[in-house]
Amino acid sequence: MTTARPLRRDAQRNRDLLVAAARRVFAEDGLDAALEDVAKEAGVSIGTLYNRFPTRGKLVDAAMADKVAEMVGLADDIVAIDDPWLAFTTLLERAGELQAADRGYNELCCRVFDDADVINAHHERGAALMRRIIDRAHAAGVLRRDFDVADLSWVTWSIARTIETAPGDLWRRQLAFLLDGLRAPGRLEA
């Protein structure tokens, strides 16, 4: 196994500028923003961008991994909530809040970049935590038995699309309707 050599100081500076610029541009314009805009925002040439990040997925990985790690950290905290229904609803609410705050993250919740190794590793850890939260809600009888972790992608997708198309916090209203439908039969609160 070979160890990668550390970047020269100027190369590291350019990489850091590109990552910071990509975070800003993706948050504002989404993951399909022109990479030329990222390079311009960073104050470097497009060649420098491609030298550091040969694919969009690699740039997304470097720019967005922290956001995905933040959601995984939240899920790790949420697992500790005693009330299984509160844990489940908190997970979805916090995910929606992160999605609503950052267009790039919102889009990332509905896309996969095969070459985004760090993000994909975070997704695996997050999926395991979500499975635990869902299993606890099933065991407590508060979540529909036919809902599983794969269905969570549809909930995330619907919230993402609502955030894209509806103003303000209307995604919260949609989530409330979804949660009412996901409660185990006979478990609706008055």
Secondary structure, 3 states (H helix, E strand, C coil): CCCCCCCCHHHHHHHHHHHHHHHHHHHHHCCCCCHHHHHHHHCCCHHHHHHHCCCHHHHHHHHHHHHHHHHHHHHHHHCCCCCHHHHHHHHHHHHHHHHHHCHHHHHHCCCCCCCCHHHHHHHHHHHHHHHHHHHHHHHCCCECCCCCHHHHHHHHHHHHHHHHHCCCCHHHHHHHHHHHHHECCCCCCC
